[in-house]
């Protein structure tokens, strides 16, 4: 179950739609608090409220995961907890919900941006068991971090999903199916044995994971699936997997109803997606979708739930799958989809174009450039981007797609890899010119996923500090976070790489911190007069402090002052009373290094340069 975040942020958040996307995982539901739709996962579904735009969740529209899961009582009670479960339901700032389920591969060239067509010498029949035998069932045991108590883990739970063989001893499934997985097992059709699988790579934005199985018996007689080209509208599609309702393989059939840039719930990202009307249910996540020639054209990953719509499922196309596989092959790991890092406005209005000295009906206006983006050195607010690598961009922010279609401009960005250079044609003050931009993954001030280990934390005399993250917001619930901090989390931009919003999560009551016991979820801005860059910086400031008092300054000039020697003496007693193994996470034990990015001066307070609600809620404003 996953909630996807997209690296090419050219997404538009609509405030009028009341539908939601959910992952196609299995039977566990959690509250949602992310911008994007939640992907589907094996046997459990999870629901999230709120999204990037922090819009409320509607009662009528939802997105359910497609994988099946069994959750612990604690997991069921938590709101929007670990994304590793099979089905997570998320409602984003947009009013849609997605469910994650699938896979994809990539194409290129000219004005026809199709997936690369692969030749299949001997197309098979879907009735042939060889195709069905390549689809396996995934069993995952998840142990997610406890973001409210970051020194410990949550109670483990299990989920089931689907995967399929792609050759070379590897399997493809959804990232949300194996998120926070401590044990992953797979079982072939017609076999009663489960084999241990290893997760080689997880692509959060594209909701794809690569697995390997070392046991040779698992691969005996196996025939991997072949990837096909990007399908056309009304092409027949067959989804195969292990949804809830039984233990054996399931086959559903439908047609391709739409192909466009789609919100990926698990990764909170926008990438190419295939909309189909074939039934996708919890447990289908990670299963393949076939065309009539027996070629795999994508991976089922999320569904759309609404009182006003039926049978809307989504498949990750082979273009996205191939991007993920190429990235892993070239770099030995998943590096992510790049982002241009600019906020754009459509140029449909003739007077606006004339004012900007744009003579033709083309281009998009640069509203602002992210400080951490490489484009910050090449583009300026007021520039008009008219082409991307020679492909002309229309005034609605679209480019040619295949023979007679158009697609969002951010699709071109998603075809690039981290570190690639793009040539942008721009108009600046009426002058045409070209600039080169090195594309890199977007830097999020508040991360959508904690990829490695436990969340960072620091305990000072019972005051628990931790970086703000979307999983923490989901776990704490938006009401407990507060509107001001929530607005910063959803709309503020990072001013340098490594910047974090550090909050006081809670206070572990003790004599040394009397009067502060009720403080929780408040941003700490300064320590002894020094502005805090991230939690590592805060730990360094505390460790190197020689003053008599430890002075923590929060928003609105609220102060928490501790006597340094008393705080140090009380720390071990507090840890023992609350059964906490260490006063800080292991990553904060390493020596602090003041990087170039961290040493950049603040030109304004954290969160003082927010992206406004209008910019995310209006169709005329787009992130690339």
Helices and strands as residue ranges (DSSP letters): E 4-5, E 20-23, E 68-70, H 73-77, H 129-133, E 135-142, E 157-167, E 170-173, G 175-177, E 181-187, E 195-203, E 208-212, G 216-219, E 236-241, E 250-264, E 267-276, E 288-290, E 296-306, E 309-317, H 318-331, E 342-346, H 350-355, E 364-369, G 374-377, E 384-388, E 391-392, E 398-401, E 405-408, H 410-414, E 421-428, E 431-438, E 457-460, E 463-467, H 470-476, H 478-481, H 483-491, E 502-507, G 511-513, E 522-527, E 530-531, H 535-543, E 549-554, G 555-557, E 559-563, H 564-577, G 586-589, H 613-617, E 621-623
